[in-house]
Amino acid sequence: DTGVSQDPRHKITKRGQNVTFRCDPISEHNRLYWYRQTLGQGPEFLTYFQNEAQLEKSRLLSDRFSAERPKGSFSTLEIQRTEQGDSAMYLCASRSRQGEEKLFFGSGTQLSVL
Amino acid sequence: GDSVTQMEGPVTLSEEAFLTINCTYTATGYPSLFWYVQYPGEGLQLLLKATKADDKGSNKGFEATYRKETTSFHLEKGSVQVSDSAVYFCALSKTSYDKVIFGPGTSLSVIP
């Protein structure tokens, strides 16, 4: 069990650029979640996958955001035409298939949009 | 929609003081309830959970009881330590397959 891995740890970009983040969940976990956290706030749900199927997307997720999990293993979150309001910590979490309720979180990707 | 409310922080306590962090929730049905903790420089991790009414979750000296009648899940510890300084998040999930909804978090600082 190597834990949930996220890459990169930090990303600085200019407004209008596209960015992509990667998440590698714990290997036997079939459910993967993306959250966004801003300073002083709790994690806000963005979307989640069961295997390769995207089962729910938050209304927070505008058309500029897209997430994929093509083979049911790692996942990517892409933000197109970034805005300053997208600056946040993007967290990935996974859960096992055996009905375990505990979420295992990665360390997150800190995005700064200048 | 479903939501979680927590007492606002920051909370500052002296070592060995008693801790209570209030949490109430709004949800249909019978969600599972959680406390997650984020220590400085570390990722979120589960502290304790309760899956049905009147269950008590406990870990590392922390306790919380699932109170359906008051829709609450208050976190308590009898004697806090400096190492308990962290941000604490109350959360709920309708099923083990559903998303987890987090409260805004309560920052705790324990001073020697």
Interface residues (C-beta under 8 A of the other chain):
Chain A: R31 Y33 Y35 G40 Q41 G42 P43 E44 F45 Y48 Q50 E56 L91 A93 R95 G99 E100 E101 K102 L103 F105 G106 S107 G108
Chain B: V4 S32 F34 Y36 E42 G43 L44 Q45 L46 K49 T51 F89 A91 S93 S96 Y97 K99 V100 I101 F102 G103 P104 G105
